[in-house]
Amino acid sequence: MTPSGRDPYDGWDWIEIRDSNGKRVTWDWACGNAHCGPHGATLIGVNLKKGAEYKALYWSDGGRGTEGRLRAEFDFSA
């Protein structure tokens, strides 16, 4: 879910997946379509190792040269 009141497309929001060592596995925009409104959603294609631990991070106001502002994070296993 996007942070309340945000349009992830207009705010350059993106989601990053890191492995247990903190290395980026993949990332993608929270919404790849113009004018998502607060209902932005995306599928992130990634090849995860079964049983391995990962962390998902939701960034806002990012860009090519900066991560932006961390809005949410959670740990999960594949």
Backbone as CSV, one residue per row, in Angstrom:
resi,resn,N_x,N_y,N_z,CA_x,CA_y,CA_z,C_x,C_y,C_z
1,MET,0.842,-1.187,0.000,0.000,0.000,0.000,0.876,1.236,0.000
2,THR,0.418,2.246,-0.659,1.155,3.507,-0.676,0.847,4.299,0.589
3,PRO,1.750,5.181,0.998,1.459,6.030,2.153,0.200,6.866,1.899
4,SER,-0.537,7.138,2.927,-1.799,7.860,2.827,-1.655,9.186,2.088
5,GLY,-2.561,9.420,1.141,-2.610,10.684,0.432,-1.581,10.858,-0.670
6,ARG,-0.804,9.836,-0.968,0.242,9.948,-1.991,-0.186,9.294,-3.292
7,ASP,0.261,9.859,-4.384,0.184,9.205,-5.683,1.605,8.728,-5.958
8,PRO,1.855,7.419,-5.925,3.226,6.924,-6.058,3.891,7.294,-7.375
9,TYR,3.094,7.519,-8.412,3.669,7.920,-9.697,4.193,9.348,-9.621
10,ASP,3.391,10.236,-9.086,3.792,11.638,-8.978,4.912,11.845,-7.955
11,GLY,5.004,10.950,-6.979,5.989,11.099,-5.915,7.270,10.314,-6.116
12,TRP,7.411,9.651,-7.233,8.596,8.834,-7.521,8.839,7.794,-6.430
13,ASP,7.803,7.044,-6.082,7.919,6.008,-5.059,8.394,4.708,-5.697
14,TRP,9.233,3.981,-4.973,9.737,2.714,-5.485,9.963,1.732,-4.364
15,ILE,10.031,0.452,-4.722,10.190,-0.641,-3.767,11.477,-1.378,-4.084
16,GLU,12.246,-1.633,-3.044,13.526,-2.320,-3.187,13.492,-3.610,-2.375
17,ILE,14.091,-4.667,-2.907,14.239,-5.937,-2.188,15.731,-6.151,-1.950
18,ARG,16.097,-6.392,-0.683,17.494,-6.664,-0.312,17.605,-8.050,0.312
19,ASP,18.761,-8.679,0.122,18.994,-9.969,0.753,19.436,-9.763,2.203
20,SER,19.714,-10.845,2.912,20.062,-10.762,4.338,21.395,-10.059,4.579
21,ASN,22.210,-9.882,3.535,23.472,-9.154,3.655,23.318,-7.674,3.319
22,GLY,22.093,-7.258,2.999,21.846,-5.867,2.663,22.097,-5.520,1.207
23,LYS,22.395,-6.527,0.383,22.645,-6.293,-1.037,21.321,-6.235,-1.800
24,ARG,21.187,-5.232,-2.665,19.966,-5.103,-3.464,19.827,-6.286,-4.413
25,VAL,18.663,-6.934,-4.359,18.344,-8.032,-5.258,17.633,-7.481,-6.489
26,THR,16.683,-6.577,-6.269,15.950,-5.947,-7.359,15.206,-4.738,-6.822
27,TRP,14.600,-3.982,-7.734,13.753,-2.849,-7.360,12.806,-2.569,-8.522
28,ASP,11.740,-1.815,-8.233,10.839,-1.360,-9.287,9.992,-0.226,-8.727
29,TRP,9.432,0.566,-9.638,8.559,1.665,-9.239,7.314,1.111,-8.555
30,ALA,6.791,1.827,-7.576,5.574,1.403,-6.885,4.382,1.422,-7.832
31,CYS,4.444,2.266,-8.839,3.395,2.301,-9.856,4.008,2.775,-11.160
32,GLY,3.866,1.999,-12.184,4.441,2.357,-13.477,3.493,3.097,-14.401
33,ASN,2.311,3.423,-13.898,1.305,4.085,-14.721,1.058,5.508,-14.236
34,ALA,0.840,6.419,-15.156,0.532,7.799,-14.785,-0.786,7.860,-14.005
35,HIS,-0.824,8.729,-13.017,-2.040,9.001,-12.242,-2.592,7.759,-11.552
36,CYS,-1.786,7.134,-10.733,-2.200,5.940,-10.008,-3.164,6.270,-8.879
37,GLY,-3.073,7.492,-8.381,-3.822,7.814,-7.177,-3.227,7.043,-6.017
38,PRO,-3.949,6.892,-4.931,-3.413,6.192,-3.770,-3.484,4.677,-3.896
39,HIS,-3.798,4.180,-5.104,-3.986,2.740,-5.278,-2.879,2.119,-6.117
40,GLY,-1.691,2.684,-6.064,-0.581,2.166,-6.846,-0.240,0.738,-6.456
41,ALA,0.067,-0.062,-7.446,0.458,-1.440,-7.198,1.376,-1.892,-8.317
42,THR,2.278,-2.781,-7.992,3.154,-3.338,-9.009,3.566,-4.739,-8.609
43,LEU,3.878,-5.547,-9.585,4.484,-6.850,-9.346,5.968,-6.690,-9.603
44,ILE,6.775,-7.233,-8.728,8.218,-7.132,-8.876,8.754,-8.519,-9.193
45,GLY,9.268,-8.672,-10.389,9.831,-9.946,-10.789,11.200,-10.144,-10.154
46,VAL,11.377,-11.249,-9.461,12.647,-11.515,-8.797,12.812,-13.019,-8.607
47,ASN,14.038,-13.488,-8.662,14.344,-14.892,-8.462,14.928,-15.046,-7.063
48,LEU,14.095,-15.427,-6.104,14.526,-15.563,-4.712,14.873,-17.006,-4.397
49,LYS,15.770,-17.190,-3.428,16.168,-18.525,-2.999,15.214,-19.015,-1.909
50,LYS,14.659,-20.193,-2.100,13.722,-20.765,-1.140,14.353,-20.841,0.252
51,GLY,13.652,-20.314,1.240,14.113,-20.338,2.625,15.009,-19.177,3.011
52,ALA,15.454,-18.391,2.037,16.338,-17.250,2.336,15.530,-16.080,2.902
53,GLU,16.209,-15.240,3.683,15.590,-14.070,4.303,15.834,-12.823,3.451
54,TYR,14.812,-11.969,3.357,14.884,-10.748,2.564,14.222,-9.597,3.310
55,LYS,14.430,-8.403,2.797,13.802,-7.204,3.347,13.249,-6.400,2.176
56,ALA,12.010,-5.943,2.316,11.391,-5.054,1.334,11.380,-3.650,1.928
57,LEU,11.776,-2.666,1.114,11.804,-1.267,1.553,10.990,-0.418,0.578
58,TYR,10.150,0.443,1.130,9.325,1.343,0.313,9.900,2.744,0.451
59,TRP,10.361,3.307,-0.661,10.977,4.630,-0.686,10.065,5.635,-1.390
60,SER,10.056,6.868,-0.918,9.316,7.955,-1.562,10.271,9.068,-1.943
61,ASP,9.889,9.823,-2.957,10.643,10.991,-3.402,12.060,10.627,-3.813
62,GLY,12.233,9.446,-4.392,13.550,9.005,-4.831,13.816,9.397,-6.267
63,GLY,14.919,8.976,-6.747,15.302,9.260,-8.117,16.532,8.463,-8.477
64,ARG,17.130,8.798,-9.576,18.289,8.045,-10.030,19.507,8.239,-9.127
65,GLY,19.608,9.378,-8.457,20.787,9.656,-7.656,20.590,9.564,-6.158
66,THR,19.370,9.266,-5.696,19.107,9.216,-4.261,18.038,8.173,-3.959
67,GLU,18.097,7.593,-2.769,17.083,6.626,-2.382,15.769,7.328,-2.063
68,GLY,15.831,8.518,-1.502,14.622,9.218,-1.093,14.361,9.026,0.390
69,ARG,13.095,9.005,0.749,12.675,8.888,2.156,12.088,7.502,2.387
70,LEU,12.643,6.770,3.355,12.139,5.437,3.682,10.789,5.573,4.372
71,ARG,9.764,4.967,3.804,8.396,5.051,4.336,7.972,3.793,5.076
72,ALA,8.457,2.634,4.623,8.069,1.378,5.248,9.092,0.307,4.920
73,GLU,9.182,-0.677,5.776,10.054,-1.818,5.518,9.513,-3.035,6.254
74,PHE,9.780,-4.213,5.701,9.421,-5.440,6.395,10.332,-6.572,5.945
75,ASP,10.550,-7.510,6.842,11.354,-8.694,6.565,10.426,-9.815,6.109
76,PHE,10.933,-10.668,5.242,10.163,-11.835,4.807,11.124,-12.919,4.359
77,SER,10.615,-14.128,4.232,11.418,-15.226,3.709,10.730,-15.797,2.478
78,ALA,11.529,-16.337,1.582,10.995,-16.877,0.333,10.508,-18.299,0.542
